[in-house]
Amino acid sequence: MLKGLGNLGDMAKMMKSAQELQTKMAQMQEDMANMTVTGESGAGLVKATATAKGELTALDIDPSIFNGDDKEVVEDLILAAIKDAQAKAAQRAQDEMAKLTEGMGLPKDIKLPF
């Protein structure tokens, strides 16, 4: 089709690939808003659920840990569960991005903006 135009055919192909990547990234971001991960602490006594984008959506606390004397322990368990959920969300996002970039023929460790 663009045979007589030299490298312009390659440029058109590259532009099409860039548009395809942009579309797939938008879909991936939408999908990540619906993916969830759960972080835990205290052997499951506190659980935090977040989207793969890192937005905290739920917190489940076993009632057995509520004791007025253990307020600081409970706070630490809650923070630990949230941090665990956020770390899992970040890893999930990274894994999804690697799938997308590999599918496009890009290096899996390429850093693209979210």
C-alpha positions in Angstrom: 0.0 0.0 0.0 2.7 2.5 1.0 5.4 0.6 -0.8 6.9 3.5 -2.7 7.0 5.8 0.3 10.0 4.2 2.0 10.0 4.5 5.8 6.6 6.2 5.9 5.0 2.8 5.8 6.9 1.8 9.0 5.8 5.1 10.6 2.1 4.4 9.8 2.5 0.9 11.3 4.2 2.3 14.4 1.4 4.9 14.8 -1.3 2.2 14.5 0.6 0.1 17.1 0.7 3.2 19.4 -3.1 3.7 19.1 -3.7 0.0 19.8 -1.5 0.2 22.9 -3.4 3.3 24.1 -6.7 1.5 23.6 -5.5 -1.6 25.4 -4.1 0.5 28.3 -7.4 2.3 28.8 -9.2 -1.1 28.9 -6.6 -2.4 31.3 -7.1 0.6 33.6 -10.9 0.0 33.6 -10.4 -3.7 34.3 -8.0 -2.9 37.2 -10.7 -0.9 38.9 -12.7 -4.1 39.1 -9.9 -6.5 40.1 -9.5 -6.9 43.9 -6.8 -8.1 46.2 -7.0 -8.8 49.9 -4.2 -8.0 52.4 -4.1 -9.7 55.8 -2.4 -9.2 59.2 -2.6 -10.9 62.5 -3.0 -14.4 60.9 -6.2 -13.2 59.2 -7.7 -11.3 62.1 -7.6 -8.1 60.0 -8.3 -8.1 56.2 -8.2 -5.1 53.9 -9.5 -5.4 50.3 -8.4 -3.0 47.6 -8.7 -2.7 43.9 -5.7 -3.4 41.7 -5.4 0.4 41.4 -4.8 0.5 45.2 -8.2 2.0 46.3 -9.2 0.5 49.6 -12.7 -0.9 49.3 -13.3 -2.9 52.5 -11.9 -3.6 55.9 -12.8 -6.8 57.9 -11.8 -6.9 61.5 -12.4 -10.0 63.7 -14.3 -8.9 66.8 -12.0 -11.0 69.0 -9.3 -8.3 68.8 -11.3 -5.6 70.3 -10.0 -5.0 73.8 -9.6 -1.5 75.2 -6.1 -2.4 76.4 -5.0 -3.5 72.9 -5.9 -0.3 71.0 -2.3 0.2 69.6 -2.1 -3.4 68.5 -5.4 -3.2 66.7 -4.2 0.0 64.9 -1.0 -1.7 63.9 -2.9 -4.7 62.6 -5.2 -2.5 60.5 -2.2 -0.6 59.0 -0.4 -3.8 58.3 -3.4 -5.2 56.4 -3.9 -2.0 54.4 -0.2 -2.0 53.5 -0.3 -5.6 52.5 -3.4 -5.0 50.3 -1.6 -2.0 48.7 1.5 -4.0 48.0 -0.6 -6.8 46.4 -2.4 -4.2 44.3 0.8 -2.7 43.0 2.1 -6.2 42.2 -1.1 -7.1 40.4 -1.0 -3.8 38.4 2.6 -4.6 37.4 1.7 -8.1 36.4 -1.2 -6.8 34.2 1.1 -4.2 32.6 3.6 -6.9 31.8 1.0 -9.0 30.1 -0.1 -6.1 28.0 3.4 -5.0 26.9 4.4 -8.6 26.1 1.3 -9.0 24.1 2.3 -5.9 22.1 5.8 -7.2 21.5 7.4 -4.7 24.0 9.9 -5.7 26.7 7.9 -6.8 29.8 9.9 -4.5 32.1 9.2 -1.4 30.0 7.9 1.4 32.3 4.8 3.0 30.8 2.7 5.6 32.6 -0.5 4.5 34.3 
